[in-house]
Amino acid sequence: MSVSCLVKGDKYLSIDTAINKQGSAKLVYDSLVISYSGFKSLITIWNHQAILINPVEAGGVNQLIMVSNEFIYYIAGGQNSDDLIKMAELINFIK
């Protein structure tokens, strides 16, 4: 599933989801840390681990990847990383 919306000015914010086929948030998260060695920071949002990708490594686009045992969330765009974090905080994790 993919959703895009316009934020301030001409900046877009998009969210894409993928099924976590590895079945473990920890496995996906550990592989992301290795894959994006130039990450900006590691954070936790609603008890889910996330990684902020350095925009230089992500083609000049702000990007956040958050993982759960069921899904991987790719949030990109916006003015800065705060936009990405705010959007990630809006995700409703139903148990």
PyMOL Python script that loads the backbone (N, CA, C, O; Angstrom):
from pymol import cmd

cmd.read_pdbstr("""\
ATOM      1  N   MET A   1       0.840  -1.171   0.000  1.00  0.00           N
ATOM      2  CA  MET A   1       0.000   0.000   0.000  1.00  0.00           C
ATOM      3  C   MET A   1       0.888   1.238   0.000  1.00  0.00           C
ATOM      4  O   MET A   1       1.931   1.258   0.655  1.00  0.00           O
ATOM      5  N   SER A   2       0.488   2.248  -0.716  1.00  0.00           N
ATOM      6  CA  SER A   2       1.241   3.487  -0.801  1.00  0.00           C
ATOM      7  C   SER A   2       0.292   4.672  -0.671  1.00  0.00           C
ATOM      8  O   SER A   2      -0.775   4.700  -1.283  1.00  0.00           O
ATOM      9  N   VAL A   3       0.700   5.652   0.138  1.00  0.00           N
ATOM     10  CA  VAL A   3      -0.097   6.860   0.338  1.00  0.00           C
ATOM     11  C   VAL A   3       0.841   8.053   0.220  1.00  0.00           C
ATOM     12  O   VAL A   3       1.945   8.028   0.765  1.00  0.00           O
ATOM     13  N   SER A   4       0.413   9.101  -0.487  1.00  0.00           N
ATOM     14  CA  SER A   4       1.188  10.340  -0.589  1.00  0.00           C
ATOM     15  C   SER A   4       0.312  11.518  -0.234  1.00  0.00           C
ATOM     16  O   SER A   4      -0.893  11.509  -0.489  1.00  0.00           O
ATOM     17  N   CYS A   5       0.920  12.534   0.356  1.00  0.00           N
ATOM     18  CA  CYS A   5       0.183  13.762   0.642  1.00  0.00           C
ATOM     19  C   CYS A   5       1.120  14.948   0.500  1.00  0.00           C
ATOM     20  O   CYS A   5       2.336  14.822   0.645  1.00  0.00           O
ATOM     21  N   LEU A   6       0.536  16.091   0.215  1.00  0.00           N
ATOM     22  CA  LEU A   6       1.291  17.326   0.059  1.00  0.00           C
ATOM     23  C   LEU A   6       1.427  17.984   1.424  1.00  0.00           C
ATOM     24  O   LEU A   6       0.442  18.150   2.144  1.00  0.00           O
ATOM     25  N   VAL A   7       2.652  18.358   1.774  1.00  0.00           N
ATOM     26  CA  VAL A   7       2.871  19.130   2.995  1.00  0.00           C
ATOM     27  C   VAL A   7       3.268  20.535   2.578  1.00  0.00           C
ATOM     28  O   VAL A   7       3.057  20.901   1.422  1.00  0.00           O
ATOM     29  N   LYS A   8       3.818  21.316   3.447  1.00  0.00           N
ATOM     30  CA  LYS A   8       4.143  22.718   3.144  1.00  0.00           C
ATOM     31  C   LYS A   8       4.815  22.899   1.790  1.00  0.00           C
ATOM     32  O   LYS A   8       5.692  22.131   1.394  1.00  0.00           O
ATOM     33  N   GLY A   9       4.379  23.931   1.103  1.00  0.00           N
ATOM     34  CA  GLY A   9       4.989  24.272  -0.180  1.00  0.00           C
ATOM     35  C   GLY A   9       4.762  23.177  -1.199  1.00  0.00           C
ATOM     36  O   GLY A   9       3.632  22.736  -1.411  1.00  0.00           O
ATOM     37  N   ASP A  10       5.840  22.739  -1.829  1.00  0.00           N
ATOM     38  CA  ASP A  10       5.737  21.706  -2.850  1.00  0.00           C
ATOM     39  C   ASP A  10       6.324  20.378  -2.375  1.00  0.00           C
ATOM     40  O   ASP A  10       6.643  19.516  -3.194  1.00  0.00           O
ATOM     41  N   LYS A  11       6.469  20.205  -1.067  1.00  0.00           N
ATOM     42  CA  LYS A  11       7.051  18.987  -0.510  1.00  0.00           C
ATOM     43  C   LYS A  11       5.987  17.915  -0.311  1.00  0.00           C
ATOM     44  O   LYS A  11       4.913  18.183   0.227  1.00  0.00           O
ATOM     45  N   TYR A  12       6.295  16.718  -0.744  1.00  0.00           N
ATOM     46  CA  TYR A  12       5.396  15.580  -0.563  1.00  0.00           C
ATOM     47  C   TYR A  12       5.913  14.664   0.526  1.00  0.00           C
ATOM     48  O   TYR A  12       7.110  14.625   0.814  1.00  0.00           O
ATOM     49  N   LEU A  13       5.006  13.940   1.115  1.00  0.00           N
ATOM     50  CA  LEU A  13       5.326  12.944   2.121  1.00  0.00           C
ATOM     51  C   LEU A  13       4.635  11.661   1.680  1.00  0.00           C
ATOM     52  O   LEU A  13       3.438  11.669   1.395  1.00  0.00           O
ATOM     53  N   SER A  14       5.371  10.568   1.622  1.00  0.00           N
ATOM     54  CA  SER A  14       4.762   9.318   1.190  1.00  0.00           C
ATOM     55  C   SER A  14       5.033   8.207   2.200  1.00  0.00           C
ATOM     56  O   SER A  14       6.051   8.196   2.891  1.00  0.00           O
ATOM     57  N   ILE A  15       4.088   7.278   2.259  1.00  0.00           N
ATOM     58  CA  ILE A  15       4.230   6.104   3.118  1.00  0.00           C
ATOM     59  C   ILE A  15       3.971   4.879   2.258  1.00  0.00           C
ATOM     60  O   ILE A  15       2.939   4.778   1.595  1.00  0.00           O
ATOM     61  N   ASP A  16       4.910   3.957   2.277  1.00  0.00           N
ATOM     62  CA  ASP A  16       4.749   2.672   1.612  1.00  0.00           C
ATOM     63  C   ASP A  16       4.885   1.587   2.672  1.00  0.00           C
ATOM     64  O   ASP A  16       5.668   1.721   3.612  1.00  0.00           O
ATOM     65  N   THR A  17       4.130   0.527   2.518  1.00  0.00           N
ATOM     66  CA  THR A  17       4.245  -0.595   3.442  1.00  0.00           C
ATOM     67  C   THR A  17       4.562  -1.863   2.668  1.00  0.00           C
ATOM     68  O   THR A  17       4.186  -2.025   1.507  1.00  0.00           O
ATOM     69  N   ALA A  18       5.260  -2.747   3.343  1.00  0.00           N
ATOM     70  CA  ALA A  18       5.560  -4.061   2.783  1.00  0.00           C
ATOM     71  C   ALA A  18       5.384  -5.085   3.896  1.00  0.00           C
ATOM     72  O   ALA A  18       5.627  -4.794   5.067  1.00  0.00           O
ATOM     73  N   ILE A  19       4.969  -6.265   3.525  1.00  0.00           N
ATOM     74  CA  ILE A  19       4.843  -7.339   4.508  1.00  0.00           C
ATOM     75  C   ILE A  19       6.238  -7.764   4.938  1.00  0.00           C
ATOM     76  O   ILE A  19       7.130  -7.943   4.109  1.00  0.00           O
ATOM     77  N   ASN A  20       6.412  -7.923   6.241  1.00  0.00           N
ATOM     78  CA  ASN A  20       7.688  -8.389   6.780  1.00  0.00           C
ATOM     79  C   ASN A  20       7.749  -9.903   6.574  1.00  0.00           C
ATOM     80  O   ASN A  20       7.211 -10.668   7.375  1.00  0.00           O
ATOM     81  N   LYS A  21       8.394 -10.319   5.515  1.00  0.00           N
ATOM     82  CA  LYS A  21       8.467 -11.740   5.182  1.00  0.00           C
ATOM     83  C   LYS A  21       9.444 -12.493   6.073  1.00  0.00           C
ATOM     84  O   LYS A  21       9.416 -13.722   6.127  1.00  0.00           O
ATOM     85  N   GLN A  22      10.307 -11.763   6.770  1.00  0.00           N
ATOM     86  CA  GLN A  22      11.232 -12.421   7.694  1.00  0.00           C
ATOM     87  C   GLN A  22      10.537 -12.766   9.006  1.00  0.00           C
ATOM     88  O   GLN A  22      11.021 -13.603   9.768  1.00  0.00           O
ATOM     89  N   GLY A  23       9.394 -12.116   9.270  1.00  0.00           N
ATOM     90  CA  GLY A  23       8.602 -12.437  10.444  1.00  0.00           C
ATOM     91  C   GLY A  23       9.140 -11.930  11.762  1.00  0.00           C
ATOM     92  O   GLY A  23       8.532 -12.159  12.808  1.00  0.00           O
ATOM     93  N   SER A  24      10.255 -11.254  11.732  1.00  0.00           N
ATOM     94  CA  SER A  24      10.850 -10.732  12.957  1.00  0.00           C
ATOM     95  C   SER A  24      11.322  -9.305  12.727  1.00  0.00           C
ATOM     96  O   SER A  24      12.116  -9.040  11.824  1.00  0.00           O
ATOM     97  N   ALA A  25      10.828  -8.395  13.545  1.00  0.00           N
ATOM     98  CA  ALA A  25      11.251  -6.995  13.430  1.00  0.00           C
ATOM     99  C   ALA A  25      12.754  -6.872  13.672  1.00  0.00           C
ATOM    100  O   ALA A  25      13.424  -6.079  13.011  1.00  0.00           O
ATOM    101  N   LYS A  26      13.282  -7.643  14.605  1.00  0.00           N
ATOM    102  CA  LYS A  26      14.711  -7.563  14.930  1.00  0.00           C
ATOM    103  C   LYS A  26      15.581  -7.963  13.740  1.00  0.00           C
ATOM    104  O   LYS A  26      16.584  -7.306  13.462  1.00  0.00           O
ATOM    105  N   LEU A  27      15.210  -9.030  13.036  1.00  0.00           N
ATOM    106  CA  LEU A  27      15.992  -9.451  11.869  1.00  0.00           C
ATOM    107  C   LEU A  27      16.016  -8.370  10.792  1.00  0.00           C
ATOM    108  O   LEU A  27      17.068  -8.074  10.225  1.00  0.00           O
ATOM    109  N   VAL A  28      14.863  -7.788  10.514  1.00  0.00           N
ATOM    110  CA  VAL A  28      14.785  -6.734   9.497  1.00  0.00           C
ATOM    111  C   VAL A  28      15.582  -5.517   9.943  1.00  0.00           C
ATOM    112  O   VAL A  28      16.354  -4.959   9.163  1.00  0.00           O
ATOM    113  N   TYR A  29      15.403  -5.107  11.179  1.00  0.00           N
ATOM    114  CA  TYR A  29      16.087  -3.934  11.710  1.00  0.00           C
ATOM    115  C   TYR A  29      17.606  -4.125  11.635  1.00  0.00           C
ATOM    116  O   TYR A  29      18.323  -3.231  11.184  1.00  0.00           O
ATOM    117  N   ASP A  30      18.093  -5.280  12.073  1.00  0.00           N
ATOM    118  CA  ASP A  30      19.539  -5.539  12.034  1.00  0.00           C
ATOM    119  C   ASP A  30      20.077  -5.491  10.608  1.00  0.00           C
ATOM    120  O   ASP A  30      21.177  -4.986  10.382  1.00  0.00           O
ATOM    121  N   SER A  31      19.319  -6.006   9.648  1.00  0.00           N
ATOM    122  CA  SER A  31      19.777  -5.960   8.259  1.00  0.00           C
ATOM    123  C   SER A  31      19.755  -4.534   7.708  1.00  0.00           C
ATOM    124  O   SER A  31      20.597  -4.176   6.885  1.00  0.00           O
ATOM    125  N   LEU A  32      18.787  -3.712   8.161  1.00  0.00           N
ATOM    126  CA  LEU A  32      18.746  -2.306   7.734  1.00  0.00           C
ATOM    127  C   LEU A  32      19.960  -1.539   8.231  1.00  0.00           C
ATOM    128  O   LEU A  32      20.543  -0.741   7.497  1.00  0.00           O
ATOM    129  N   VAL A  33      20.337  -1.782   9.475  1.00  0.00           N
ATOM    130  CA  VAL A  33      21.499  -1.094  10.048  1.00  0.00           C
ATOM    131  C   VAL A  33      22.752  -1.433   9.242  1.00  0.00           C
ATOM    132  O   VAL A  33      23.605  -0.574   9.020  1.00  0.00           O
ATOM    133  N   ILE A  34      22.858  -2.675   8.809  1.00  0.00           N
ATOM    134  CA  ILE A  34      24.010  -3.082   7.988  1.00  0.00           C
ATOM    135  C   ILE A  34      23.906  -2.478   6.587  1.00  0.00           C
ATOM    136  O   ILE A  34      24.896  -1.980   6.051  1.00  0.00           O
ATOM    137  N   SER A  35      22.726  -2.520   6.001  1.00  0.00           N
ATOM    138  CA  SER A  35      22.535  -2.015   4.630  1.00  0.00           C
ATOM    139  C   SER A  35      22.767  -0.514   4.511  1.00  0.00           C
ATOM    140  O   SER A  35      23.341  -0.043   3.529  1.00  0.00           O
ATOM    141  N   TYR A  36      22.322   0.230   5.511  1.00  0.00           N
ATOM    142  CA  TYR A  36      22.455   1.689   5.498  1.00  0.00           C
ATOM    143  C   TYR A  36      23.501   2.103   6.522  1.00  0.00           C
ATOM    144  O   TYR A  36      23.179   2.687   7.556  1.00  0.00           O
ATOM    145  N   SER A  37      24.743   1.795   6.224  1.00  0.00           N
ATOM    146  CA  SER A  37      25.819   2.085   7.168  1.00  0.00           C
ATOM    147  C   SER A  37      25.969   3.586   7.419  1.00  0.00           C
ATOM    148  O   SER A  37      26.522   3.981   8.445  1.00  0.00           O
ATOM    149  N   GLY A  38      25.489   4.424   6.507  1.00  0.00           N
ATOM    150  CA  GLY A  38      25.566   5.872   6.681  1.00  0.00           C
ATOM    151  C   GLY A  38      24.289   6.453   7.256  1.00  0.00           C
ATOM    152  O   GLY A  38      23.934   7.593   6.958  1.00  0.00           O
ATOM    153  N   PHE A  39      23.583   5.664   8.094  1.00  0.00           N
ATOM    154  CA  PHE A  39      22.316   6.141   8.640  1.00  0.00           C
ATOM    155  C   PHE A  39      22.525   7.396   9.480  1.00  0.00           C
ATOM    156  O   PHE A  39      23.618   7.654   9.983  1.00  0.00           O
ATOM    157  N   LYS A  40      21.468   8.154   9.617  1.00  0.00           N
ATOM    158  CA  LYS A  40      21.502   9.398  10.387  1.00  0.00           C
ATOM    159  C   LYS A  40      21.316   9.120  11.876  1.00  0.00           C
ATOM    160  O   LYS A  40      22.069   9.633  12.704  1.00  0.00           O
ATOM    161  N   SER A  41      20.316   8.309  12.217  1.00  0.00           N
ATOM    162  CA  SER A  41      20.118   7.945  13.620  1.00  0.00           C
ATOM    163  C   SER A  41      19.158   6.767  13.750  1.00  0.00           C
ATOM    164  O   SER A  41      18.368   6.470  12.853  1.00  0.00           O
ATOM    165  N   LEU A  42      19.258   6.119  14.889  1.00  0.00           N
ATOM    166  CA  LEU A  42      18.385   5.013  15.235  1.00  0.00           C
ATOM    167  C   LEU A  42      17.421   5.514  16.293  1.00  0.00           C
ATOM    168  O   LEU A  42      17.840   6.113  17.284  1.00  0.00           O
ATOM    169  N   ILE A  43      16.132   5.274  16.093  1.00  0.00           N
ATOM    170  CA  ILE A  43      15.140   5.782  17.037  1.00  0.00           C
ATOM    171  C   ILE A  43      14.096   4.706  17.327  1.00  0.00           C
ATOM    172  O   ILE A  43      14.048   3.680  16.649  1.00  0.00           O
ATOM    173  N   THR A  44      13.270   4.944  18.330  1.00  0.00           N
ATOM    174  CA  THR A  44      12.156   4.062  18.654  1.00  0.00           C
ATOM    175  C   THR A  44      10.879   4.886  18.626  1.00  0.00           C
ATOM    176  O   THR A  44      10.810   5.964  19.217  1.00  0.00           O
ATOM    177  N   ILE A  45       9.866   4.370  17.934  1.00  0.00           N
ATOM    178  CA  ILE A  45       8.563   5.031  17.833  1.00  0.00           C
ATOM    179  C   ILE A  45       7.502   4.016  18.236  1.00  0.00           C
ATOM    180  O   ILE A  45       7.358   2.977  17.592  1.00  0.00           O
ATOM    181  N   TRP A  46       6.763   4.309  19.291  1.00  0.00           N
ATOM    182  CA  TRP A  46       5.729   3.406  19.796  1.00  0.00           C
ATOM    183  C   TRP A  46       6.266   1.983  19.979  1.00  0.00           C
ATOM    184  O   TRP A  46       5.619   1.017  19.574  1.00  0.00           O
ATOM    185  N   ASN A  47       7.426   1.857  20.577  1.00  0.00           N
ATOM    186  CA  ASN A  47       8.081   0.561  20.837  1.00  0.00           C
ATOM    187  C   ASN A  47       8.487  -0.184  19.567  1.00  0.00           C
ATOM    188  O   ASN A  47       8.713  -1.393  19.611  1.00  0.00           O
ATOM    189  N   HIS A  48       8.581   0.510  18.449  1.00  0.00           N
ATOM    190  CA  HIS A  48       9.043  -0.081  17.193  1.00  0.00           C
ATOM    191  C   HIS A  48      10.345   0.610  16.794  1.00  0.00           C
ATOM    192  O   HIS A  48      10.450   1.836  16.835  1.00  0.00           O
ATOM    193  N   GLN A  49      11.322  -0.187  16.413  1.00  0.00           N
ATOM    194  CA  GLN A  49      12.603   0.380  16.025  1.00  0.00           C
ATOM    195  C   GLN A  49      12.510   0.979  14.628  1.00  0.00           C
ATOM    196  O   GLN A  49      11.837   0.453  13.741  1.00  0.00           O
ATOM    197  N   ALA A  50      13.207   2.093  14.466  1.00  0.00           N
ATOM    198  CA  ALA A  50      13.213   2.795  13.177  1.00  0.00           C
ATOM    199  C   ALA A  50      14.606   3.334  12.910  1.00  0.00           C
ATOM    200  O   ALA A  50      15.415   3.508  13.822  1.00  0.00           O
ATOM    201  N   ILE A  51      14.859   3.589  11.663  1.00  0.00           N
ATOM    202  CA  ILE A  51      16.143   4.134  11.252  1.00  0.00           C
ATOM    203  C   ILE A  51      15.892   5.336  10.343  1.00  0.00           C
ATOM    204  O   ILE A  51      15.122   5.251   9.387  1.00  0.00           O
ATOM    205  N   LEU A  52      16.543   6.445  10.645  1.00  0.00           N
ATOM    206  CA  LEU A  52      16.496   7.630   9.782  1.00  0.00           C
ATOM    207  C   LEU A  52      17.682   7.531   8.830  1.00  0.00           C
ATOM    208  O   LEU A  52      18.835   7.467   9.256  1.00  0.00           O
ATOM    209  N   ILE A  53      17.382   7.519   7.554  1.00  0.00           N
ATOM    210  CA  ILE A  53      18.425   7.375   6.537  1.00  0.00           C
ATOM    211  C   ILE A  53      19.002   8.749   6.211  1.00  0.00           C
ATOM    212  O   ILE A  53      18.267   9.726   6.067  1.00  0.00           O
ATOM    213  N   ASN A  54      20.322   8.810   6.096  1.00  0.00           N
ATOM    214  CA  ASN A  54      20.997  10.036   5.688  1.00  0.00           C
ATOM    215  C   ASN A  54      20.492  10.401   4.293  1.00  0.00           C
ATOM    216  O   ASN A  54      20.588   9.581   3.380  1.00  0.00           O
ATOM    217  N   PRO A  55      19.953  11.618   4.101  1.00  0.00           N
ATOM    218  CA  PRO A  55      19.407  12.000   2.786  1.00  0.00           C
ATOM    219  C   PRO A  55      20.387  11.818   1.631  1.00  0.00           C
ATOM    220  O   PRO A  55      19.968  11.537   0.508  1.00  0.00           O
ATOM    221  N   VAL A  56      21.673  11.973   1.887  1.00  0.00           N
ATOM    222  CA  VAL A  56      22.665  11.784   0.824  1.00  0.00           C
ATOM    223  C   VAL A  56      22.633  10.334   0.343  1.00  0.00           C
ATOM    224  O   VAL A  56      22.737  10.071  -0.855  1.00  0.00           O
ATOM    225  N   GLU A  57      22.489   9.398   1.277  1.00  0.00           N
ATOM    226  CA  GLU A  57      22.451   7.975   0.933  1.00  0.00           C
ATOM    227  C   GLU A  57      21.116   7.585   0.294  1.00  0.00           C
ATOM    228  O   GLU A  57      21.035   6.577  -0.408  1.00  0.00           O
ATOM    229  N   ALA A  58      20.072   8.379   0.535  1.00  0.00           N
ATOM    230  CA  ALA A  58      18.729   8.073   0.016  1.00  0.00           C
ATOM    231  C   ALA A  58      18.387   8.926  -1.202  1.00  0.00           C
ATOM    232  O   ALA A  58      17.211   9.192  -1.454  1.00  0.00           O
ATOM    233  N   GLY A  59      19.378   9.352  -1.949  1.00  0.00           N
ATOM    234  CA  GLY A  59      19.122  10.125  -3.164  1.00  0.00           C
ATOM    235  C   GLY A  59      18.639  11.537  -2.905  1.00  0.00           C
ATOM    236  O   GLY A  59      17.942  12.112  -3.741  1.00  0.00           O
ATOM    237  N   GLY A  60      18.996  12.111  -1.758  1.00  0.00           N
ATOM    238  CA  GLY A  60      18.619  13.482  -1.429  1.00  0.00           C
ATOM    239  C   GLY A  60      17.251  13.621  -0.798  1.00  0.00           C
ATOM    240  O   GLY A  60      16.768  14.739  -0.616  1.00  0.00           O
ATOM    241  N   VAL A  61      16.616  12.512  -0.461  1.00  0.00           N
ATOM    242  CA  VAL A  61      15.276  12.530   0.112  1.00  0.00           C
ATOM    243  C   VAL A  61      15.338  12.100   1.578  1.00  0.00           C
ATOM    244  O   VAL A  61      16.029  11.141   1.921  1.00  0.00           O
ATOM    245  N   ASN A  62      14.611  12.816   2.438  1.00  0.00           N
ATOM    246  CA  ASN A  62      14.491  12.381   3.829  1.00  0.00           C
ATOM    247  C   ASN A  62      13.765  11.043   3.840  1.00  0.00           C
ATOM    248  O   ASN A  62      12.753  10.885   3.158  1.00  0.00           O
ATOM    249  N   GLN A  63      14.272  10.074   4.611  1.00  0.00           N
ATOM    250  CA  GLN A  63      13.623   8.766   4.647  1.00  0.00           C
ATOM    251  C   GLN A  63      13.728   8.150   6.031  1.00  0.00           C
ATOM    252  O   GLN A  63      14.764   8.238   6.690  1.00  0.00           O
ATOM    253  N   LEU A  64      12.634   7.521   6.463  1.00  0.00           N
ATOM    254  CA  LEU A  64      12.576   6.798   7.718  1.00  0.00           C
ATOM    255  C   LEU A  64      12.010   5.418   7.410  1.00  0.00           C
ATOM    256  O   LEU A  64      11.035   5.288   6.670  1.00  0.00           O
ATOM    257  N   ILE A  65      12.626   4.392   7.980  1.00  0.00           N
ATOM    258  CA  ILE A  65      12.123   3.028   7.826  1.00  0.00           C
ATOM    259  C   ILE A  65      11.842   2.495   9.228  1.00  0.00           C
ATOM    260  O   ILE A  65      12.725   2.477  10.086  1.00  0.00           O
ATOM    261  N   MET A  66      10.604   2.062   9.448  1.00  0.00           N
ATOM    262  CA  MET A  66      10.192   1.547  10.749  1.00  0.00           C
ATOM    263  C   MET A  66       9.703   0.114  10.552  1.00  0.00           C
ATOM    264  O   MET A  66       9.025  -0.191   9.571  1.00  0.00           O
ATOM    265  N   VAL A  67      10.058  -0.768  11.502  1.00  0.00           N
ATOM    266  CA  VAL A  67       9.710  -2.172  11.339  1.00  0.00           C
ATOM    267  C   VAL A  67       8.851  -2.686  12.488  1.00  0.00           C
ATOM    268  O   VAL A  67       8.989  -2.273  13.639  1.00  0.00           O
ATOM    269  N   SER A  68       7.965  -3.597  12.129  1.00  0.00           N
ATOM    270  CA  SER A  68       7.197  -4.353  13.118  1.00  0.00           C
ATOM    271  C   SER A  68       7.294  -5.821  12.692  1.00  0.00           C
ATOM    272  O   SER A  68       7.840  -6.119  11.630  1.00  0.00           O
ATOM    273  N   ASN A  69       6.785  -6.711  13.484  1.00  0.00           N
ATOM    274  CA  ASN A  69       6.824  -8.123  13.116  1.00  0.00           C
ATOM    275  C   ASN A  69       5.971  -8.423  11.892  1.00  0.00           C
ATOM    276  O   ASN A  69       6.205  -9.415  11.202  1.00  0.00           O
ATOM    277  N   GLU A  70       4.976  -7.570  11.615  1.00  0.00           N
ATOM    278  CA  GLU A  70       4.077  -7.795  10.491  1.00  0.00           C
ATOM    279  C   GLU A  70       4.442  -6.986   9.241  1.00  0.00           C
ATOM    280  O   GLU A  70       4.339  -7.491   8.123  1.00  0.00           O
ATOM    281  N   PHE A  71       4.865  -5.736   9.429  1.00  0.00           N
ATOM    282  CA  PHE A  71       5.085  -4.838   8.295  1.00  0.00           C
ATOM    283  C   PHE A  71       6.386  -4.050   8.418  1.00  0.00           C
ATOM    284  O   PHE A  71       6.965  -3.912   9.495  1.00  0.00           O
ATOM    285  N   ILE A  72       6.819  -3.540   7.264  1.00  0.00           N
ATOM    286  CA  ILE A  72       7.928  -2.581   7.187  1.00  0.00           C
ATOM    287  C   ILE A  72       7.323  -1.314   6.602  1.00  0.00           C
ATOM    288  O   ILE A  72       6.667  -1.364   5.562  1.00  0.00           O
ATOM    289  N   TYR A  73       7.534  -0.190   7.255  1.00  0.00           N
ATOM    290  CA  TYR A  73       6.971   1.098   6.838  1.00  0.00           C
ATOM    291  C   TYR A  73       8.094   1.971   6.293  1.00  0.00           C
ATOM    292  O   TYR A  73       9.099   2.198   6.967  1.00  0.00           O
ATOM    293  N   TYR A  74       7.917   2.454   5.079  1.00  0.00           N
ATOM    294  CA  TYR A  74       8.875   3.346   4.435  1.00  0.00           C
ATOM    295  C   TYR A  74       8.212   4.714   4.323  1.00  0.00           C
ATOM    296  O   TYR A  74       7.233   4.874   3.593  1.00  0.00           O
ATOM    297  N   ILE A  75       8.736   5.695   5.039  1.00  0.00           N
ATOM    298  CA  ILE A  75       8.186   7.047   5.011  1.00  0.00           C
ATOM    299  C   ILE A  75       9.264   7.954   4.414  1.00  0.00           C
ATOM    300  O   ILE A  75      10.411   7.944   4.860  1.00  0.00           O
ATOM    301  N   ALA A  76       8.886   8.731   3.409  1.00  0.00           N
ATOM    302  CA  ALA A  76       9.878   9.547   2.708  1.00  0.00           C
ATOM    303  C   ALA A  76       9.318  10.915   2.367  1.00  0.00           C
ATOM    304  O   ALA A  76       8.108  11.100   2.241  1.00  0.00           O
ATOM    305  N   GLY A  77      10.238  11.881   2.220  1.00  0.00           N
ATOM    306  CA  GLY A  77       9.882  13.226   1.793  1.00  0.00           C
ATOM    307  C   GLY A  77       9.817  14.200   2.940  1.00  0.00           C
ATOM    308  O   GLY A  77      10.566  14.096   3.911  1.00  0.00           O
ATOM    309  N   GLY A  78       8.914  15.147   2.817  1.00  0.00           N
ATOM    310  CA  GLY A  78       8.737  16.159   3.856  1.00  0.00           C
ATOM    311  C   GLY A  78       9.844  17.195   3.888  1.00  0.00           C
ATOM    312  O   GLY A  78      10.797  17.145   3.111  1.00  0.00           O
ATOM    313  N   GLN A  79       9.692  18.126   4.797  1.00  0.00           N
ATOM    314  CA  GLN A  79      10.668  19.207   4.962  1.00  0.00           C
ATOM    315  C   GLN A  79      11.947  18.716   5.646  1.00  0.00           C
ATOM    316  O   GLN A  79      13.055  19.110   5.283  1.00  0.00           O
ATOM    317  N   ASN A  80      11.764  17.839   6.652  1.00  0.00           N
ATOM    318  CA  ASN A  80      12.907  17.357   7.434  1.00  0.00           C
ATOM    319  C   ASN A  80      12.518  16.067   8.156  1.00  0.00           C
ATOM    320  O   ASN A  80      11.408  15.562   7.982  1.00  0.00           O
ATOM    321  N   SER A  81      13.422  15.547   8.954  1.00  0.00           N
ATOM    322  CA  SER A  81      13.159  14.290   9.644  1.00  0.00           C
ATOM    323  C   SER A  81      12.033  14.401  10.674  1.00  0.00           C
ATOM    324  O   SER A  81      11.398  13.398  10.996  1.00  0.00           O
ATOM    325  N   ASP A  82      11.779  15.595  11.191  1.00  0.00           N
ATOM    326  CA  ASP A  82      10.663  15.766  12.126  1.00  0.00           C
ATOM    327  C   ASP A  82       9.327  15.422  11.466  1.00  0.00           C
ATOM    328  O   ASP A  82       8.453  14.845  12.112  1.00  0.00           O
ATOM    329  N   ASP A  83       9.160  15.769  10.189  1.00  0.00           N
ATOM    330  CA  ASP A  83       7.937  15.425   9.459  1.00  0.00           C
ATOM    331  C   ASP A  83       7.768  13.907   9.401  1.00  0.00           C
ATOM    332  O   ASP A  83       6.661  13.393   9.559  1.00  0.00           O
ATOM    333  N   LEU A  84       8.865  13.199   9.174  1.00  0.00           N
ATOM    334  CA  LEU A  84       8.815  11.744   9.078  1.00  0.00           C
ATOM    335  C   LEU A  84       8.431  11.122  10.414  1.00  0.00           C
ATOM    336  O   LEU A  84       7.615  10.202  10.468  1.00  0.00           O
ATOM    337  N   ILE A  85       9.018  11.624  11.478  1.00  0.00           N
ATOM    338  CA  ILE A  85       8.738  11.093  12.815  1.00  0.00           C
ATOM    339  C   ILE A  85       7.283  11.351  13.192  1.00  0.00           C
ATOM    340  O   ILE A  85       6.618  10.467  13.733  1.00  0.00           O
ATOM    341  N   LYS A  86       6.786  12.547  12.912  1.00  0.00           N
ATOM    342  CA  LYS A  86       5.384  12.864  13.218  1.00  0.00           C
ATOM    343  C   LYS A  86       4.439  11.944  12.461  1.00  0.00           C
ATOM    344  O   LYS A  86       3.435  11.496  13.016  1.00  0.00           O
ATOM    345  N   MET A  87       4.746  11.658  11.200  1.00  0.00           N
ATOM    346  CA  MET A  87       3.904  10.767  10.416  1.00  0.00           C
ATOM    347  C   MET A  87       3.963   9.346  10.975  1.00  0.00           C
ATOM    348  O   MET A  87       2.936   8.674  11.066  1.00  0.00           O
ATOM    349  N   ALA A  88       5.139   8.891  11.344  1.00  0.00           N
ATOM    350  CA  ALA A  88       5.277   7.544  11.915  1.00  0.00           C
ATOM    351  C   ALA A  88       4.500   7.410  13.217  1.00  0.00           C
ATOM    352  O   ALA A  88       3.950   6.347  13.506  1.00  0.00           O
ATOM    353  N   GLU A  89       4.451   8.481  14.004  1.00  0.00           N
ATOM    354  CA  GLU A  89       3.722   8.455  15.267  1.00  0.00           C
ATOM    355  C   GLU A  89       2.210   8.347  15.063  1.00  0.00           C
ATOM    356  O   GLU A  89       1.484   8.003  15.996  1.00  0.00           O
ATOM    357  N   LEU A  90       1.732   8.637  13.857  1.00  0.00           N
ATOM    358  CA  LEU A  90       0.296   8.543  13.559  1.00  0.00           C
ATOM    359  C   LEU A  90      -0.143   7.127  13.188  1.00  0.00           C
ATOM    360  O   LEU A  90      -1.341   6.851  13.123  1.00  0.00           O
ATOM    361  N   ILE A  91       0.808   6.231  12.946  1.00  0.00           N
ATOM    362  CA  ILE A  91       0.454   4.871  12.579  1.00  0.00           C
ATOM    363  C   ILE A  91      -0.154   4.167  13.773  1.00  0.00           C
ATOM    364  O   ILE A  91       0.395   4.199  14.875  1.00  0.00           O
ATOM    365  N   ASN A  92      -1.290   3.532  13.547  1.00  0.00           N
ATOM    366  CA  ASN A  92      -2.022   2.844  14.603  1.00  0.00           C
ATOM    367  C   ASN A  92      -1.674   1.354  14.546  1.00  0.00           C
ATOM    368  O   ASN A  92      -2.054   0.652  13.609  1.00  0.00           O
ATOM    369  N   PHE A  93      -0.952   0.886  15.553  1.00  0.00           N
ATOM    370  CA  PHE A  93      -0.562  -0.522  15.605  1.00  0.00           C
ATOM    371  C   PHE A  93      -1.616  -1.292  16.391  1.00  0.00           C
ATOM    372  O   PHE A  93      -1.678  -1.214  17.618  1.00  0.00           O
ATOM    373  N   ILE A  94      -2.431  -2.027  15.667  1.00  0.00           N
ATOM    374  CA  ILE A  94      -3.512  -2.807  16.299  1.00  0.00           C
ATOM    375  C   ILE A  94      -2.973  -4.193  16.612  1.00  0.00           C
ATOM    376  O   ILE A  94      -2.341  -4.837  15.775  1.00  0.00           O
ATOM    377  N   LYS A  95      -3.235  -4.633  17.823  1.00  0.00           N
ATOM    378  CA  LYS A  95      -2.765  -5.978  18.219  1.00  0.00           C
ATOM    379  C   LYS A  95      -3.875  -6.977  18.108  1.00  0.00           C
ATOM    380  O   LYS A  95      -3.675  -8.157  18.396  1.00  0.00           O
TER     381      LYS A  95
END
""", "prot")
cmd.dss("prot")
cmd.show_as("cartoon", "prot")
cmd.util.cbc("prot")
cmd.orient("prot")
